[in-house]
């Protein structure tokens, strides 16, 4: 193998690693979202005891009572929204 070939192989390996990291980050985000959905889908509205429905309003993840009693927002998402308003 010439040294030129070796370099090319090296950069290809680097690309594969970067792609793997991307994949990992996406998977982690999906896992977090899935966990949040799962947790909140077992949460019932304190008024009517119906399970909350996961929704996204203007990019903000919300859990809404299907009967319209209210919406719940995760603390980190709330912080992000309040920060944006400043
Ligand atoms: Zn309700």
PDB file of the backbone (N, CA, C, O) and the ligand in Angstrom, with CONECT records:
HET     ZN  A 101       1
ATOM      1  N   UNK A   1       0.849  -1.200   0.000  1.00  0.00           N
ATOM      2  CA  UNK A   1       0.000   0.000   0.000  1.00  0.00           C
ATOM      3  C   UNK A   1       0.879   1.242   0.000  1.00  0.00           C
ATOM      4  O   UNK A   1       1.775   1.349   0.837  1.00  0.00           O
ATOM      5  N   UNK A   2       0.655   2.175  -0.902  1.00  0.00           N
ATOM      6  CA  UNK A   2       1.422   3.420  -0.910  1.00  0.00           C
ATOM      7  C   UNK A   2       0.907   4.327   0.203  1.00  0.00           C
ATOM      8  O   UNK A   2      -0.175   4.110   0.750  1.00  0.00           O
ATOM      9  N   UNK A   3       1.699   5.344   0.529  1.00  0.00           N
ATOM     10  CA  UNK A   3       1.285   6.225   1.624  1.00  0.00           C
ATOM     11  C   UNK A   3       0.065   7.051   1.220  1.00  0.00           C
ATOM     12  O   UNK A   3      -0.725   7.476   2.063  1.00  0.00           O
ATOM     13  N   UNK A   4      -0.070   7.269  -0.104  1.00  0.00           N
ATOM     14  CA  UNK A   4      -1.242   8.025  -0.583  1.00  0.00           C
ATOM     15  C   UNK A   4      -2.523   7.254  -0.269  1.00  0.00           C
ATOM     16  O   UNK A   4      -3.499   7.814   0.228  1.00  0.00           O
ATOM     17  N   UNK A   5      -2.495   5.978  -0.566  1.00  0.00           N
ATOM     18  CA  UNK A   5      -3.649   5.128  -0.279  1.00  0.00           C
ATOM     19  C   UNK A   5      -3.985   5.108   1.208  1.00  0.00           C
ATOM     20  O   UNK A   5      -5.148   5.115   1.612  1.00  0.00           O
ATOM     21  N   UNK A   6      -2.916   5.082   2.004  1.00  0.00           N
ATOM     22  CA  UNK A   6      -3.100   5.043   3.448  1.00  0.00           C
ATOM     23  C   UNK A   6      -3.845   6.288   3.932  1.00  0.00           C
ATOM     24  O   UNK A   6      -4.758   6.205   4.753  1.00  0.00           O
ATOM     25  N   UNK A   7      -3.422   7.470   3.391  1.00  0.00           N
ATOM     26  CA  UNK A   7      -4.068   8.720   3.797  1.00  0.00           C
ATOM     27  C   UNK A   7      -5.544   8.713   3.432  1.00  0.00           C
ATOM     28  O   UNK A   7      -6.402   9.127   4.212  1.00  0.00           O
ATOM     29  N   UNK A   8      -5.812   8.232   2.228  1.00  0.00           N
ATOM     30  CA  UNK A   8      -7.202   8.215   1.791  1.00  0.00           C
ATOM     31  C   UNK A   8      -8.052   7.319   2.701  1.00  0.00           C
ATOM     32  O   UNK A   8      -9.190   7.632   3.052  1.00  0.00           O
ATOM     33  N   UNK A   9      -7.438   6.195   3.057  1.00  0.00           N
ATOM     34  CA  UNK A   9      -8.140   5.277   3.947  1.00  0.00           C
ATOM     35  C   UNK A   9      -8.404   5.966   5.291  1.00  0.00           C
ATOM     36  O   UNK A   9      -9.472   5.824   5.887  1.00  0.00           O
ATOM     37  N   UNK A  10      -7.386   6.721   5.748  1.00  0.00           N
ATOM     38  CA  UNK A  10      -7.527   7.427   7.022  1.00  0.00           C
ATOM     39  C   UNK A  10      -8.676   8.405   7.010  1.00  0.00           C
ATOM     40  O   UNK A  10      -9.454   8.470   7.961  1.00  0.00           O
ATOM     41  N   UNK A  11      -8.789   9.179   5.921  1.00  0.00           N
ATOM     42  CA  UNK A  11      -9.863  10.176   5.888  1.00  0.00           C
ATOM     43  C   UNK A  11     -11.220   9.518   5.732  1.00  0.00           C
ATOM     44  O   UNK A  11     -12.238  10.037   6.190  1.00  0.00           O
ATOM     45  N   UNK A  12     -11.218   8.364   5.076  1.00  0.00           N
ATOM     46  CA  UNK A  12     -12.480   7.635   4.940  1.00  0.00           C
ATOM     47  C   UNK A  12     -12.931   7.129   6.299  1.00  0.00           C
ATOM     48  O   UNK A  12     -14.113   7.191   6.639  1.00  0.00           O
ATOM     49  N   UNK A  13     -11.982   6.630   7.069  1.00  0.00           N
ATOM     50  CA  UNK A  13     -12.307   6.158   8.418  1.00  0.00           C
ATOM     51  C   UNK A  13     -12.835   7.307   9.254  1.00  0.00           C
ATOM     52  O   UNK A  13     -13.756   7.138  10.053  1.00  0.00           O
ATOM     53  N   UNK A  14     -12.240   8.482   9.062  1.00  0.00           N
ATOM     54  CA  UNK A  14     -12.681   9.654   9.822  1.00  0.00           C
ATOM     55  C   UNK A  14     -14.132   9.987   9.478  1.00  0.00           C
ATOM     56  O   UNK A  14     -14.933  10.292  10.362  1.00  0.00           O
ATOM     57  N   UNK A  15     -14.460   9.927   8.187  1.00  0.00           N
ATOM     58  CA  UNK A  15     -15.836  10.198   7.755  1.00  0.00           C
ATOM     59  C   UNK A  15     -16.809   9.235   8.405  1.00  0.00           C
ATOM     60  O   UNK A  15     -17.882   9.617   8.873  1.00  0.00           O
ATOM     61  N   UNK A  16     -16.405   7.981   8.420  1.00  0.00           N
ATOM     62  CA  UNK A  16     -17.271   6.953   9.015  1.00  0.00           C
ATOM     63  C   UNK A  16     -17.505   7.256  10.480  1.00  0.00           C
ATOM     64  O   UNK A  16     -18.614   7.100  10.990  1.00  0.00           O
ATOM     65  N   UNK A  17     -16.429   7.698  11.165  1.00  0.00           N
ATOM     66  CA  UNK A  17     -16.560   8.016  12.586  1.00  0.00           C
ATOM     67  C   UNK A  17     -17.500   9.185  12.805  1.00  0.00           C
ATOM     68  O   UNK A  17     -18.334   9.158  13.709  1.00  0.00           O
ATOM     69  N   UNK A  18     -17.364  10.225  11.967  1.00  0.00           N
ATOM     70  CA  UNK A  18     -18.210  11.409  12.091  1.00  0.00           C
ATOM     71  C   UNK A  18     -19.674  11.036  11.853  1.00  0.00           C
ATOM     72  O   UNK A  18     -20.567  11.501  12.561  1.00  0.00           O
ATOM     73  N   UNK A  19     -19.901  10.200  10.857  1.00  0.00           N
ATOM     74  CA  UNK A  19     -21.266   9.769  10.555  1.00  0.00           C
ATOM     75  C   UNK A  19     -21.833   8.980  11.724  1.00  0.00           C
ATOM     76  O   UNK A  19     -23.011   9.093  12.060  1.00  0.00           O
ATOM     77  N   UNK A  20     -20.967   8.177  12.335  1.00  0.00           N
ATOM     78  CA  UNK A  20     -21.424   7.368  13.463  1.00  0.00           C
ATOM     79  C   UNK A  20     -21.813   8.267  14.634  1.00  0.00           C
ATOM     80  O   UNK A  20     -22.795   8.001  15.326  1.00  0.00           O
ATOM     81  N   UNK A  21     -21.032   9.342  14.856  1.00  0.00           N
ATOM     82  CA  UNK A  21     -21.340  10.264  15.942  1.00  0.00           C
ATOM     83  C   UNK A  21     -22.661  10.983  15.695  1.00  0.00           C
ATOM     84  O   UNK A  21     -23.458  11.160  16.617  1.00  0.00           O
ATOM     85  N   UNK A  22     -22.893  11.399  14.439  1.00  0.00           N
ATOM     86  CA  UNK A  22     -24.157  12.024  14.053  1.00  0.00           C
ATOM     87  C   UNK A  22     -25.310  11.100  14.376  1.00  0.00           C
ATOM     88  O   UNK A  22     -26.310  11.483  14.984  1.00  0.00           O
ATOM     89  N   UNK A  23     -25.127   9.882  13.947  1.00  0.00           N
ATOM     90  CA  UNK A  23     -26.152   8.852  14.154  1.00  0.00           C
ATOM     91  C   UNK A  23     -26.433   8.696  15.640  1.00  0.00           C
ATOM     92  O   UNK A  23     -27.583   8.569  16.060  1.00  0.00           O
ATOM     93  N   UNK A  24     -25.358   8.708  16.431  1.00  0.00           N
ATOM     94  CA  UNK A  24     -25.490   8.525  17.866  1.00  0.00           C
ATOM     95  C   UNK A  24     -26.271   9.692  18.473  1.00  0.00           C
ATOM     96  O   UNK A  24     -27.148   9.485  19.311  1.00  0.00           O
ATOM     97  N   UNK A  25     -25.952  10.922  18.048  1.00  0.00           N
ATOM     98  CA  UNK A  25     -26.625  12.107  18.585  1.00  0.00           C
ATOM     99  C   UNK A  25     -28.109  12.079  18.227  1.00  0.00           C
ATOM    100  O   UNK A  25     -28.969  12.403  19.046  1.00  0.00           O
ATOM    101  N   UNK A  26     -28.389  11.683  16.981  1.00  0.00           N
ATOM    102  CA  UNK A  26     -29.798  11.610  16.558  1.00  0.00           C
ATOM    103  C   UNK A  26     -30.544  10.568  17.369  1.00  0.00           C
ATOM    104  O   UNK A  26     -31.680  10.778  17.793  1.00  0.00           O
ATOM    105  N   UNK A  27     -29.878   9.438  17.577  1.00  0.00           N
ATOM    106  CA  UNK A  27     -30.498   8.348  18.317  1.00  0.00           C
ATOM    107  C   UNK A  27     -30.766   8.783  19.756  1.00  0.00           C
ATOM    108  O   UNK A  27     -31.800   8.447  20.332  1.00  0.00           O
ATOM    109  N   UNK A  28     -29.820   9.536  20.331  1.00  0.00           N
ATOM    110  CA  UNK A  28     -29.974   9.989  21.705  1.00  0.00           C
ATOM    111  C   UNK A  28     -31.154  10.946  21.809  1.00  0.00           C
ATOM    112  O   UNK A  28     -31.953  10.855  22.740  1.00  0.00           O
ATOM    113  N   UNK A  29     -31.264  11.880  20.836  1.00  0.00           N
ATOM    114  CA  UNK A  29     -32.397  12.814  20.823  1.00  0.00           C
ATOM    115  C   UNK A  29     -33.706  12.060  20.709  1.00  0.00           C
ATOM    116  O   UNK A  29     -34.675  12.363  21.405  1.00  0.00           O
ATOM    117  N   UNK A  30     -33.728  11.074  19.824  1.00  0.00           N
ATOM    118  CA  UNK A  30     -34.950  10.296  19.617  1.00  0.00           C
ATOM    119  C   UNK A  30     -35.313   9.546  20.891  1.00  0.00           C
ATOM    120  O   UNK A  30     -36.486   9.441  21.248  1.00  0.00           O
ATOM    121  N   UNK A  31     -34.288   9.021  21.578  1.00  0.00           N
ATOM    122  CA  UNK A  31     -34.534   8.292  22.824  1.00  0.00           C
ATOM    123  C   UNK A  31     -35.127   9.215  23.875  1.00  0.00           C
ATOM    124  O   UNK A  31     -36.077   8.849  24.568  1.00  0.00           O
ATOM    125  N   UNK A  32     -34.559  10.427  23.996  1.00  0.00           N
ATOM    126  CA  UNK A  32     -35.036  11.388  24.988  1.00  0.00           C
ATOM    127  C   UNK A  32     -36.486  11.747  24.714  1.00  0.00           C
ATOM    128  O   UNK A  32     -37.318  11.771  25.621  1.00  0.00           O
ATOM    129  N   UNK A  33     -36.772  12.023  23.452  1.00  0.00           N
ATOM    130  CA  UNK A  33     -38.122  12.401  23.056  1.00  0.00           C
ATOM    131  C   UNK A  33     -39.094  11.261  23.346  1.00  0.00           C
ATOM    132  O   UNK A  33     -40.209  11.458  23.829  1.00  0.00           O
ATOM    133  N   UNK A  34     -38.620  10.073  23.031  1.00  0.00           N
ATOM    134  CA  UNK A  34     -39.458   8.883  23.234  1.00  0.00           C
ATOM    135  C   UNK A  34     -39.739   8.686  24.715  1.00  0.00           C
ATOM    136  O   UNK A  34     -40.860   8.360  25.106  1.00  0.00           O
ATOM    137  N   UNK A  35     -38.701   8.889  25.548  1.00  0.00           N
ATOM    138  CA  UNK A  35     -38.857   8.736  26.997  1.00  0.00           C
ATOM    139  C   UNK A  35     -39.837   9.770  27.531  1.00  0.00           C
ATOM    140  O   UNK A  35     -40.686   9.462  28.367  1.00  0.00           O
ATOM    141  N   UNK A  36     -39.711  11.019  27.033  1.00  0.00           N
ATOM    142  CA  UNK A  36     -40.586  12.097  27.479  1.00  0.00           C
ATOM    143  C   UNK A  36     -42.029  11.769  27.100  1.00  0.00           C
ATOM    144  O   UNK A  36     -42.950  11.934  27.899  1.00  0.00           O
ATOM    145  N   UNK A  37     -42.203  11.300  25.857  1.00  0.00           N
ATOM    146  CA  UNK A  37     -43.548  10.935  25.391  1.00  0.00           C
ATOM    147  C   UNK A  37     -44.140   9.853  26.262  1.00  0.00           C
ATOM    148  O   UNK A  37     -45.297   9.917  26.679  1.00  0.00           O
ATOM    149  N   UNK A  38     -43.307   8.849  26.528  1.00  0.00           N
ATOM    150  CA  UNK A  38     -43.781   7.708  27.300  1.00  0.00           C
ATOM    151  C   UNK A  38     -44.182   8.144  28.697  1.00  0.00           C
ATOM    152  O   UNK A  38     -45.224   7.740  29.213  1.00  0.00           O
ATOM    153  N   UNK A  39     -43.343   8.975  29.304  1.00  0.00           N
ATOM    154  CA  UNK A  39     -43.593   9.432  30.666  1.00  0.00           C
ATOM    155  C   UNK A  39     -44.886  10.244  30.707  1.00  0.00           C
ATOM    156  O   UNK A  39     -45.745  10.024  31.561  1.00  0.00           O
ATOM    157  N   UNK A  40     -45.009  11.184  29.773  1.00  0.00           N
ATOM    158  CA  UNK A  40     -46.146  12.093  29.813  1.00  0.00           C
ATOM    159  C   UNK A  40     -47.425  11.419  29.342  1.00  0.00           C
ATOM    160  O   UNK A  40     -48.519  11.813  29.748  1.00  0.00           O
ATOM    161  N   UNK A  41     -47.301  10.410  28.492  1.00  0.00           N
ATOM    162  CA  UNK A  41     -48.517   9.762  27.999  1.00  0.00           C
ATOM    163  C   UNK A  41     -49.170   8.952  29.115  1.00  0.00           C
ATOM    164  O   UNK A  41     -50.321   8.528  29.003  1.00  0.00           O
ATOM    165  N   UNK A  42     -48.407   8.745  30.205  1.00  0.00           N
ATOM    166  CA  UNK A  42     -48.997   8.050  31.359  1.00  0.00           C
ATOM    167  C   UNK A  42     -49.471   9.052  32.396  1.00  0.00           C
ATOM    168  O   UNK A  42     -49.928   8.674  33.474  1.00  0.00           O
ATOM    169  N   UNK A  43     -49.358  10.344  32.063  1.00  0.00           N
ATOM    170  CA  UNK A  43     -49.801  11.382  32.972  1.00  0.00           C
ATOM    171  C   UNK A  43     -51.217  11.785  32.607  1.00  0.00           C
ATOM    172  O   UNK A  43     -51.516  12.076  31.449  1.00  0.00           O
ATOM    173  N   UNK A  44     -52.073  11.800  33.598  1.00  0.00           N
ATOM    174  CA  UNK A  44     -53.464  12.135  33.345  1.00  0.00           C
ATOM    175  C   UNK A  44     -53.740  13.585  33.721  1.00  0.00           C
ATOM    176  O   UNK A  44     -53.095  14.136  34.614  1.00  0.00           O
ATOM    177  N   UNK A  45     -54.675  14.183  33.055  1.00  0.00           N
ATOM    178  CA  UNK A  45     -55.133  15.532  33.380  1.00  0.00           C
ATOM    179  C   UNK A  45     -55.700  15.521  34.801  1.00  0.00           C
ATOM    180  O   UNK A  45     -56.500  14.646  35.133  1.00  0.00           O
ATOM    181  N   UNK A  46     -55.302  16.475  35.644  1.00  0.00           N
ATOM    182  CA  UNK A  46     -55.811  16.478  37.023  1.00  0.00           C
ATOM    183  C   UNK A  46     -57.317  16.783  37.109  1.00  0.00           C
ATOM    184  O   UNK A  46     -57.944  16.549  38.142  1.00  0.00           O
ATOM    185  N   UNK A  47     -57.876  17.295  36.040  1.00  0.00           N
ATOM    186  CA  UNK A  47     -59.303  17.641  36.066  1.00  0.00           C
ATOM    187  C   UNK A  47     -60.178  16.474  35.629  1.00  0.00           C
ATOM    188  O   UNK A  47     -61.122  16.096  36.323  1.00  0.00           O
ATOM    189  N   UNK A  48     -59.849  15.905  34.462  1.00  0.00           N
ATOM    190  CA  UNK A  48     -60.741  14.880  33.908  1.00  0.00           C
ATOM    191  C   UNK A  48     -60.111  13.491  33.880  1.00  0.00           C
ATOM    192  O   UNK A  48     -60.761  12.516  33.502  1.00  0.00           O
ATOM    193  N   UNK A  49     -58.826  13.404  34.287  1.00  0.00           N
ATOM    194  CA  UNK A  49     -58.112  12.120  34.363  1.00  0.00           C
ATOM    195  C   UNK A  49     -57.883  11.453  33.005  1.00  0.00           C
ATOM    196  O   UNK A  49     -57.519  10.279  32.946  1.00  0.00           O
ATOM    197  N   UNK A  50     -58.089  12.180  31.938  1.00  0.00           N
ATOM    198  CA  UNK A  50     -57.746  11.627  30.620  1.00  0.00           C
ATOM    199  C   UNK A  50     -56.248  11.780  30.419  1.00  0.00           C
ATOM    200  O   UNK A  50     -55.640  12.717  30.939  1.00  0.00           O
ATOM    201  N   UNK A  51     -55.643  10.852  29.659  1.00  0.00           N
ATOM    202  CA  UNK A  51     -54.212  10.933  29.413  1.00  0.00           C
ATOM    203  C   UNK A  51     -53.913  12.106  28.493  1.00  0.00           C
ATOM    204  O   UNK A  51     -54.658  12.407  27.561  1.00  0.00           O
ATOM    205  N   UNK A  52     -52.785  12.760  28.794  1.00  0.00           N
ATOM    206  CA  UNK A  52     -52.382  13.913  27.994  1.00  0.00           C
ATOM    207  C   UNK A  52     -51.895  13.465  26.624  1.00  0.00           C
ATOM    208  O   UNK A  52     -51.396  12.353  26.453  1.00  0.00           O
ATOM    209  N   UNK A  53     -52.051  14.348  25.663  1.00  0.00           N
ATOM    210  CA  UNK A  53     -51.644  14.063  24.293  1.00  0.00           C
ATOM    211  C   UNK A  53     -50.415  14.900  23.969  1.00  0.00           C
ATOM    212  O   UNK A  53     -50.404  16.111  24.193  1.00  0.00           O
ATOM    213  N   UNK A  54     -49.368  14.245  23.436  1.00  0.00           N
ATOM    214  CA  UNK A  54     -48.142  14.959  23.057  1.00  0.00           C
ATOM    215  C   UNK A  54     -48.400  15.782  21.806  1.00  0.00           C
ATOM    216  O   UNK A  54     -48.984  15.300  20.835  1.00  0.00           O
ATOM    217  N   UNK A  55     -47.951  17.041  21.847  1.00  0.00           N
ATOM    218  CA  UNK A  55     -48.170  17.957  20.735  1.00  0.00           C
ATOM    219  C   UNK A  55     -46.987  18.890  20.653  1.00  0.00           C
ATOM    220  O   UNK A  55     -46.272  19.089  21.635  1.00  0.00           O
ATOM    221  N   UNK A  56     -46.781  19.460  19.488  1.00  0.00           N
ATOM    222  CA  UNK A  56     -45.725  20.447  19.353  1.00  0.00           C
ATOM    223  C   UNK A  56     -46.331  21.719  18.778  1.00  0.00           C
ATOM    224  O   UNK A  56     -46.807  21.728  17.642  1.00  0.00           O
ATOM    225  N   UNK A  57     -46.313  22.787  19.557  1.00  0.00           N
ATOM    226  CA  UNK A  57     -46.843  24.075  19.108  1.00  0.00           C
ATOM    227  C   UNK A  57     -45.680  25.027  18.899  1.00  0.00           C
ATOM    228  O   UNK A  57     -44.939  25.317  19.838  1.00  0.00           O
ATOM    229  N   UNK A  58     -45.513  25.512  17.688  1.00  0.00           N
ATOM    230  CA  UNK A  58     -44.421  26.435  17.353  1.00  0.00           C
ATOM    231  C   UNK A  58     -43.080  25.901  17.832  1.00  0.00           C
ATOM    232  O   UNK A  58     -42.245  26.649  18.342  1.00  0.00           O
ATOM    233  N   UNK A  59     -42.882  24.597  17.661  1.00  0.00           N
ATOM    234  CA  UNK A  59     -41.615  23.985  18.032  1.00  0.00           C
ATOM    235  C   UNK A  59     -41.462  23.728  19.514  1.00  0.00           C
ATOM    236  O   UNK A  59     -40.403  23.281  19.954  1.00  0.00           O
ATOM    237  N   UNK A  60     -42.509  24.005  20.306  1.00  0.00           N
ATOM    238  CA  UNK A  60     -42.455  23.767  21.744  1.00  0.00           C
ATOM    239  C   UNK A  60     -43.209  22.475  22.054  1.00  0.00           C
ATOM    240  O   UNK A  60     -44.388  22.341  21.726  1.00  0.00           O
ATOM    241  N   UNK A  61     -42.511  21.517  22.694  1.00  0.00           N
ATOM    242  CA  UNK A  61     -43.197  20.273  23.024  1.00  0.00           C
ATOM    243  C   UNK A  61     -44.188  20.476  24.171  1.00  0.00           C
ATOM    244  O   UNK A  61     -43.809  20.902  25.262  1.00  0.00           O
ATOM    245  N   UNK A  62     -45.442  20.169  23.915  1.00  0.00           N
ATOM    246  CA  UNK A  62     -46.484  20.334  24.927  1.00  0.00           C
ATOM    247  C   UNK A  62     -47.232  19.028  25.116  1.00  0.00           C
ATOM    248  O   UNK A  62     -47.244  18.170  24.233  1.00  0.00           O
ATOM    249  N   UNK A  63     -47.853  18.889  26.272  1.00  0.00           N
ATOM    250  CA  UNK A  63     -48.767  17.775  26.505  1.00  0.00           C
ATOM    251  C   UNK A  63     -50.100  18.380  26.878  1.00  0.00           C
ATOM    252  O   UNK A  63     -50.231  19.106  27.863  1.00  0.00           O
ATOM    253  N   UNK A  64     -51.073  18.063  26.069  1.00  0.00           N
ATOM    254  CA  UNK A  64     -52.343  18.767  26.130  1.00  0.00           C
ATOM    255  C   UNK A  64     -53.443  17.816  26.583  1.00  0.00           C
ATOM    256  O   UNK A  64     -53.484  16.657  26.171  1.00  0.00           O
ATOM    257  N   UNK A  65     -54.334  18.317  27.436  1.00  0.00           N
ATOM    258  CA  UNK A  65     -55.518  17.559  27.816  1.00  0.00           C
ATOM    259  C   UNK A  65     -56.446  17.496  26.600  1.00  0.00           C
ATOM    260  O   UNK A  65     -56.754  18.528  26.004  1.00  0.00           O
ATOM    261  N   UNK A  66     -56.890  16.300  26.232  1.00  0.00           N
ATOM    262  CA  UNK A  66     -57.758  16.191  25.048  1.00  0.00           C
ATOM    263  C   UNK A  66     -59.089  16.920  25.241  1.00  0.00           C
ATOM    264  O   UNK A  66     -59.758  17.246  24.260  1.00  0.00           O
ATOM    265  N   UNK A  67     -59.484  17.182  26.501  1.00  0.00           N
ATOM    266  CA  UNK A  67     -60.735  17.891  26.753  1.00  0.00           C
ATOM    267  C   UNK A  67     -60.504  19.398  26.900  1.00  0.00           C
ATOM    268  O   UNK A  67     -61.440  20.154  27.158  1.00  0.00           O
ATOM    269  N   UNK A  68     -59.253  19.825  26.734  1.00  0.00           N
ATOM    270  CA  UNK A  68     -58.959  21.261  26.720  1.00  0.00           C
ATOM    271  C   UNK A  68     -58.810  21.897  28.093  1.00  0.00           C
ATOM    272  O   UNK A  68     -59.010  23.104  28.228  1.00  0.00           O
ATOM    273  N   UNK A  69     -58.464  21.122  29.118  1.00  0.00           N
ATOM    274  CA  UNK A  69     -58.291  21.694  30.457  1.00  0.00           C
ATOM    275  C   UNK A  69     -56.977  22.426  30.606  1.00  0.00           C
ATOM    276  O   UNK A  69     -56.820  23.260  31.497  1.00  0.00           O
ATOM    277  N   UNK A  70     -56.045  22.120  29.746  1.00  0.00           N
ATOM    278  CA  UNK A  70     -54.768  22.812  29.867  1.00  0.00           C
ATOM    279  C   UNK A  70     -53.671  22.107  29.122  1.00  0.00           C
ATOM    280  O   UNK A  70     -53.879  21.057  28.514  1.00  0.00           O
ATOM    281  N   UNK A  71     -52.492  22.705  29.177  1.00  0.00           N
ATOM    282  CA  UNK A  71     -51.333  22.135  28.512  1.00  0.00           C
ATOM    283  C   UNK A  71     -50.185  22.098  29.504  1.00  0.00           C
ATOM    284  O   UNK A  71     -50.047  22.992  30.340  1.00  0.00           O
ATOM    285  N   UNK A  72     -49.367  21.067  29.410  1.00  0.00           N
ATOM    286  CA  UNK A  72     -48.205  20.932  30.275  1.00  0.00           C
ATOM    287  C   UNK A  72     -46.947  21.093  29.450  1.00  0.00           C
ATOM    288  O   UNK A  72     -46.889  20.681  28.291  1.00  0.00           O
ATOM    289  N   UNK A  73     -45.949  21.692  30.054  1.00  0.00           N
ATOM    290  CA  UNK A  73     -44.692  21.904  29.354  1.00  0.00           C
ATOM    291  C   UNK A  73     -43.564  21.463  30.270  1.00  0.00           C
ATOM    292  O   UNK A  73     -43.586  21.753  31.466  1.00  0.00           O
ATOM    293  N   UNK A  74     -42.580  20.766  29.720  1.00  0.00           N
ATOM    294  CA  UNK A  74     -41.432  20.330  30.502  1.00  0.00           C
ATOM    295  C   UNK A  74     -40.634  21.552  30.961  1.00  0.00           C
ATOM    296  O   UNK A  74     -40.541  22.546  30.241  1.00  0.00           O
ATOM    297  N   UNK A  75     -40.066  21.471  32.152  1.00  0.00           N
ATOM    298  CA  UNK A  75     -39.322  22.605  32.695  1.00  0.00           C
ATOM    299  C   UNK A  75     -38.220  23.104  31.754  1.00  0.00           C
ATOM    300  O   UNK A  75     -38.102  24.316  31.572  1.00  0.00           O
ATOM    301  N   UNK A  76     -37.407  22.227  31.148  1.00  0.00           N
ATOM    302  CA  UNK A  76     -36.369  22.736  30.240  1.00  0.00           C
ATOM    303  C   UNK A  76     -36.951  23.476  29.042  1.00  0.00           C
ATOM    304  O   UNK A  76     -36.394  24.478  28.593  1.00  0.00           O
ATOM    305  N   UNK A  77     -38.084  22.974  28.520  1.00  0.00           N
ATOM    306  CA  UNK A  77     -38.718  23.627  27.381  1.00  0.00           C
ATOM    307  C   UNK A  77     -39.282  24.980  27.814  1.00  0.00           C
ATOM    308  O   UNK A  77     -39.203  25.956  27.067  1.00  0.00           O
ATOM    309  N   UNK A  78     -39.845  25.038  29.008  1.00  0.00           N
ATOM    310  CA  UNK A  78     -40.386  26.299  29.530  1.00  0.00           C
ATOM    311  C   UNK A  78     -39.271  27.332  29.663  1.00  0.00           C
ATOM    312  O   UNK A  78     -39.433  28.493  29.286  1.00  0.00           O
ATOM    313  N   UNK A  79     -38.140  26.891  30.205  1.00  0.00           N
ATOM    314  CA  UNK A  79     -36.993  27.794  30.365  1.00  0.00           C
ATOM    315  C   UNK A  79     -36.564  28.354  29.024  1.00  0.00           C
ATOM    316  O   UNK A  79     -36.273  29.542  28.894  1.00  0.00           O
ATOM    317  N   UNK A  80     -36.529  27.470  28.015  1.00  0.00           N
ATOM    318  CA  UNK A  80     -36.109  27.888  26.672  1.00  0.00           C
ATOM    319  C   UNK A  80     -37.078  28.921  26.112  1.00  0.00           C
ATOM    320  O   UNK A  80     -36.655  29.895  25.489  1.00  0.00           O
ATOM    321  N   UNK A  81     -38.376  28.717  26.329  1.00  0.00           N
ATOM    322  CA  UNK A  81     -39.388  29.645  25.821  1.00  0.00           C
ATOM    323  C   UNK A  81     -39.249  30.998  26.524  1.00  0.00           C
ATOM    324  O   UNK A  81     -39.282  32.044  25.877  1.00  0.00           O
ATOM    325  N   UNK A  82     -39.093  30.973  27.851  1.00  0.00           N
ATOM    326  CA  UNK A  82     -38.975  32.227  28.610  1.00  0.00           C
ATOM    327  C   UNK A  82     -37.726  32.990  28.194  1.00  0.00           C
ATOM    328  O   UNK A  82     -37.742  34.220  28.139  1.00  0.00           O
ATOM    329  N   UNK A  83     -36.668  32.291  27.908  1.00  0.00           N
ATOM    330  CA  UNK A  83     -35.423  32.922  27.481  1.00  0.00           C
ATOM    331  C   UNK A  83     -35.644  33.646  26.161  1.00  0.00           C
ATOM    332  O   UNK A  83     -35.163  34.761  25.964  1.00  0.00           O
ATOM    333  N   UNK A  84     -36.390  32.988  25.245  1.00  0.00           N
ATOM    334  CA  UNK A  84     -36.639  33.563  23.928  1.00  0.00           C
ATOM    335  C   UNK A  84     -37.430  34.859  24.020  1.00  0.00           C
ATOM    336  O   UNK A  84     -37.266  35.746  23.182  1.00  0.00           O
ATOM    337  N   UNK A  85     -38.288  34.977  25.031  1.00  0.00           N
ATOM    338  CA  UNK A  85     -39.174  36.135  25.137  1.00  0.00           C
ATOM    339  C   UNK A  85     -38.444  37.374  25.630  1.00  0.00           C
ATOM    340  O   UNK A  85     -38.912  38.496  25.440  1.00  0.00           O
ATOM    341  N   UNK A  86     -37.281  37.163  26.271  1.00  0.00           N
ATOM    342  CA  UNK A  86     -36.566  38.307  26.846  1.00  0.00           C
ATOM    343  C   UNK A  86     -36.044  39.247  25.768  1.00  0.00           C
ATOM    344  O   UNK A  86     -35.419  40.260  26.082  1.00  0.00           O
TER     345      UNK A  86
HETATM  346 ZN    ZN A 101     -58.748  17.448  31.278  1.00  0.00          ZN
END
